[in-house]
Amino acid sequence: MAILWRAAAGLAILAAFAAGVVTMLVVVFDLRVELAGSGLRPIFSFGAPEAHYAALDAHRAANPAPAQPTATAARWTDFRGPLRDGRYTETAIRTDWPGSGLDRLWHHPIGGGYASFVVADGLAFTIEQRRGDEVVAAYDVETGVEHWKHAWGARFEESMGGPGPRATPTWHEGRLYALGATGRLVSLDAGTGDLVWERNILDDSGAANLPWAMSGSPLVVDDLVVVQPGGTAGWSVAAYDRRSGDVAWHALDDVQAYTSPMLVTLAGVRQVVIVTAGRAVGLRPADGALLWEYPWEVGMVPNVAQPLPVGDDRLFLSASYGKGAALLELAPEGDGLAASTVWETHRMRNRISSSVVVDGYIYGLDHAILACLDAATGELMWKGGRYGDGQLLAAGDHLVVLTEDGDVVLVRATPERHEEVAGFRAIDGKTWNVPAIAGGRLLVRNAREMAAFDLLPPS
């Protein structure tokens, strides 16, 4: 008993010492402790918020924007790419990465939040938190210099994710559509940042904000902007006229999740696919009419992972917290479609990331570990590589993985085995933001840093 008491006392002393060390680091060195996506592992970084904002302000003041952005035809117009499927097809990428990593084009401070970049006309656009303002900003793709910003007073913050907006803006025909964490939807001139129109989708729908805030990237379909306020009385999904901001239609009564709407053609029918907190649905773009539905509810945290089209008539769904994955098949039925289950598995549980499909195989993070499934059967081909709650994109026959700790890793997209080709540290701190690739430029960011790297093969 005395031995046990002494051991317990020793552990208590060690714990107190460790707590004292952490307190000293917090007070003296501005240590920041954040939780990983699992909610269990701490991620450490240094720097007080005000010092970070001051450094950001100083950088912007010291680097005024030139008259015109660098000319480039690069395009990455939507969340996870032009088709929202996580695939980069614009150019071939470099796969013989140097041991020191890809050439870095620029590296600058950025405001908080979990949005990604979209790219068009030489500018990279995102939304971020700067003190008490949400800020939509446009940066030169080649230099990272800020060309314009549009700000409004709003701040959303929660204990696990911290402050900042979550939804990636969308670029379409010279306009940018951005949704803030508290529901403000703005249409901006993408060249200047001037306001065209604004709404608040939570006010319009009478909906309460989600615990982790509005996260769905606006989807432009024809002359409409589709968003997901999550209101009852037919206001779960809403479409606004993209030119005027007037309400065009609203539909469903579902509580929303943290996914983004997606325009696809499945079983020959063009439709908007949405994963709500309780089901996956297909809606007719013109009026929001329900075409099909499939139950898809997670017991703990509402859905986060994006739906993924597989072939002409199938759709892949995945979720964590005991849910797993399923492949659906859609077929004509009456005036709409019917969804049936092809297969289900617990071998792919996307938590806060989404999968990609390459040559008939699905690649994604099963919790924190990369895995490969046969899309036809759901069979697990392999599992390997611990990348935390990071994100991934497909480029040719490779995967570009941005880990939760800010590393960029190149992995071959092959069903044979997990084959990591190269990797390097890109940015520091907790990184949940989806990367973007446009014109051979890899853009990454988190709540404190942003950087761009050259992915083009050597000439």
N, C-alpha and C positions, 0 to 999 in steps of 0.2 A: 504493500500500500504506500509506504514511504517513497519507494522508487517511482510509482505512478504519480504521486503528488509532486515530487521534484521534477518529473518530466513535464507535467502540466504547467508547473510554475515556470520552467524554462521556456516552454512554448509561449506562455503569456508575455514573458519578458521580451522574447524575439518579436512577437506581434506588436508590442508597444514600441520597441525600437524601430521596427519597420514603419509603423504609423508615424512615428516622430520624424523619420527620414523623409517620408512622403510629404508630411506637413512642411518640413523645411524646404523641400524642393518646390512645393506649391508657392510658398511665401517668397522665397528668395529668388528662385529661378523661373517662376511662372509656369510650373509644370501643369499640363492639362491632361486629365485622365478621362478617356472616352471608352464606351463599351463597344466591342465588336458586334457584328450582326447576330451572333449566337446569344448575346446578352451575358456571356460568361467571361470572356477574355478582355482584359483592359488593353487599350492602345494608348501609348504615352506620346505626348508632343510638348513642346515648350513655346511660350509666347502668350502674353496677356492679350485679351481681345482688343483693348484700346490701343495698345502698342501696334497690333497688327493693322488696325484701321488707319493709324497714323502713317505707318509705312506704305500702305496702299495709296493714301492721299498724296504722300510725297512722291511716290513713283509716278502717279498720273500727272502731277504738276510738272515733274521734270521731263516728261516725255509727251509733249503736245502732238496731236494728230496732224499728219500731213494733209494736204488738200484732198487727195484721193487715195483710196486703199490700193494696195498692190493688185495689179490686174491678174486675174486668174479665172478660169472657167470651172473650178472645182465646185461640186455640189454635194451637200449632205443636209437635206432640207427638213428632215423630220427626226423625231426621237428614234434611235436605233437605225437610222438610214432612210432613204427615200421610200422604201416599201415597209418600213418599221419591222423588218425581219432580221436585223442584225447582220446583214451581208453587205460587204464592200465589193463592188464590181467595176469601179471606174478605171483603175489601172492595175497592173501587176505590182506586187509589193516586194521589197527586198527581204530575202530569207537568210542571207549570209551575214547576220548581224555581227559587228565587231565585238570583241570581248568586253570593251568598255561601254557598249551599248550604242544605240542609234545616235546620230548627230542631232544635238539639241539646237533648235532654231531660236527658241526664247523660253524664258522662265520668269514669271511675274507673280506678285500677290494677287489674290482675288477675294471677293466677299464670300460669305457663308452660303450654305444651301447644297442641294443635291441634284440640281439640273445638269444636263449635258450641254454640248454645243450643237448648233446647226450652222451650216456654212453656205454662203452664196455671194456672188459678186465681190469676192475678195475679202469678205468679212465673216468673222465667227461670232455668233450671237449666243448669249446665255442670260440667265436671271440669277441674281445673287442678293444677299443681305449685307447692307452697309449701315451699321449702327441701327437707327430706327426706321430705315427706308428699305423697301424692296427696289432693286435697280435692274432694269433691262439694259444690257451693255453690248456694244458692237466693237470687236477687236480686229485689227488687221491680221489676216491669217499668217502672213510671212514674218511679222515683227512682234505681234502681240500688243501693239500700241492701241489704246482706246480711241475710237473715232467718235462715238457719241454715247450718251447714257440718257435714260428716261427713268425718273424715280418718283415714288409716292410713299407717303407715310404708312407703313404697315410692318408688323413684326410678329412672326409666329415662332414659338419655341417650345420644345418638349424635352424631357430629361435624357432620353436615349439618343435622339438624333441632333439635338441642339437647335439653333436658330436657322431660319432661312427658307426660301421657297423650294419646292420639290419638282415642279413640272417644267420640262424642257420646252422652250418656245418652238414655234413652227414657222418656216418661211414659205411664202407662196406668192409668186408674181409681184415681187417688189414690196410686199407687206410682211410684217412680222406679227404673229399672234402669240401673246404671252399671258400665262395664267399665274397669278400670285397665290401664295399659300392660303390666304384668307378669302379667296374667291374673286379678286379683281381680274377681269379679262380685258386686255387692251389690244387694239389694233394700231400698229405703228408703221410709219414710212420706214422701210428697211434701210434706206440710204441716209436718212437724217435723224431718225428717232422721233420725229414729230408725231403727236397723237392724232389718229384718225377718228377713233371712237373708243368708248369704254363702257363696260357693264360690271355688275357684281353678280356672279351666277348664284351665290348663296342667297343674296337678297331677292333675286328674281324668283327663285324656287322655294323660298321659305325653309331651306334646309339648314341643319346645323353642320358645322365643320366636322371633318373626321378627326379622330385622335391624333393622327400623324399628318393631317392637313390635306388640302387639295393637291393631288399628285399626277393626275392624268394630263398628258400633253394634248393641247387642242388639235383636232384633226380637220383639215380642209377637204371637203368633198364637194366638187362642183362649185356652187355659189354659197356654200354653207360652211360654218365653223361648228363642229360638233364637240361638246364638252359634257362633263358628268358631274353635275352638282349633287346628285343623290337625294333629291327631294321626293316626298310622297305626292299623292294626288297628280300623278302623271308627270313629275318633274325630275325623275331620276337621270334622264339624258335630255339634253337640250341642244337645239341647233339655232344658230344666229346667222342672219344674212352677213356674209363676209365683207360686203361693201358698206353697209349702213349700221350694222349692229342690231337691227331689229330682230325680234324673236320670230323664227320661221316655224318651228314645231317643238314640242316636248313630249316625252313618252316614258312609260314604265313607272313603277313605284318602288324599285329596289334601293336598298342602301348600297352606296357605291363602295368600291374597293380602291386599290392603289395602282390600278392598271390604266393603260391608255387605249382609246378606241383605235381600231385598225380597219382600213378599207381593203377588202379582199374580194376575189371572185371564187366561190366554191360551188360545186355542182352546177356550174353554168350561171350562177346568180350573183350579181354584184351586190355587195352588202357591207354594212358596218358591223364588225364583230366587237363585242364588249364583254368583259368578264366582270360582273358585279360581285357583291359580297356573297351571293348565294347561287349564282348560275352564270353560264355562258349563253349569250344570245346573239342572234343575227337580226339586224334591223334594215329595213328598206331605206336607202339614203334620202329619198325625196320627201318622205313624211314620217319616218320613224316607226312604221308598222312592223310588228313582230313577225319574223319569218320562221324562227325556230328557237328552241331553248334546250338546255341540258343542265341538270343540277350539278353545281360545283361549289360546295361550301366547305370552308375550313373552320375548325372548331375554335381556334385561338386567335389568329390574326387574319383579317380578310385578305383576299387574293392580292398578290403583288406581281407575279410573273406574267409576262405577255403571252397571249395565245400565239401559236406558230403554225401557219399553213404548211401542210405536207402534201404535195401533189395537187391534183385538181379538185379533190372532194373530201380531203381529210384535214383535221385540225388537232394539234397537240396542245394539251393543257397540263400544267404542273403546279404544285404547291407544296409547302413544307408543313410542319406541325402535324405530322401523322397522316397527311393526305396522300401524297405520291403523284402519279401521272396517269394520263389516259389519252388514247388516240380515238377521236370521233370520226365517223363517216357520215356525210350529209347526202341525202337523196330527195328528189322531188316527192312531195306529198300534198295533194290538193292545191291550194293557192300558195303554199309555202314550201318548207323543207322539213324533213325529219332527221334528227340526230341519233345515231346508234353507236354503241361502244364496240370498237375493234379489239382493243386490248387495254389492260390496266397493269400498273406495276408500282412497286415501292422503291424501285432502284433509281429514280430520278425525282428529287424533291427540291425544286428551285425555291429558295427562300426569298431573297431580295434581288435576285438576278433572273435573267431569261435565257432560254436555250436558243441554239441555231441549228439548222439542218444543212448538211453538206453531202451530196451524192448518196442520198438515201439513209443517212445516219444522223442521229440527233446527238448533239454535244451540249453539255450544260453542267452546272455545278450542283451536285447532289449534296446539299448543305454546303460544306466547304471544300469538297473534293470533286475534281473534274471527272466526268463519266461519259461514256459513249453507249447509246442504245441503237439497235437495229430498228429503223422506223417502221418496217413492215410487221415485225413480230413483237417488239418491246423487249427483246432479249438484251441483257447487259453484255456488251462486248469487252469493256474494260473499265477500270476505275483507278485513278492515280493522280497525284499532284495536289498538294494542299494549298489552295489559293485564298482561303477565307471567304468572306462574303464579298467577293470581287465581281467583276463583270467581264463579258467576252463578246467578241465580234468574229465573224468569219471573213477571211480574205483569201480567195483562191482555194488552195488545198491546205490552208493553215488557219489556226485560231490565234487571235491576238487577245491575250488575257491581261486585264488590269486587276491586280490583286488588291485585297482590302488594305494592305499596308503600303500601296503606292508603287509596287513593282510592275513592270511590263514584261510579259513572258510570251514567247512564240512557241506554239505547240502544233505539231503536224496533225491535220484532220484525217486520221486513218483509223479504221476499225480494228486494225491489227493489235495495237498496243498504245499505251501512253508514251509519247515521245516528245520530250521537251527539247527544243532546239537551242534557245538562248533566252537570256533575261537580264534585266538591269533595274536599278532603282530610278524611278522617274520623278516622283514627288513624295513628300513626307506626310505622314499623318493618316488618319482614317479616311479611306477612299471608297465611297459607295457609288460615285457618279459614273455613268456609262461613258466610255470613250467615244470619240468620233474620228472618222477617217475621210478626208476629202482631198482629192488631187495628190495623193501620196503623202499627205501630212497627217500625222497622228496627233490628235489633241486630247489632252487629259486634264482633269481638274478635280479638286475636292473642295472642302470648305475654307481653305487657306491659300492654296497654290494652284497655278495653272501652267502648263508647258506644252510645247509643240516639238515634234520630232520628225525627221526626214525618213519616210518609208520607201522612197523611190529607189529602184535598183541603181547602182553606180553606172554612169554612162561610159 
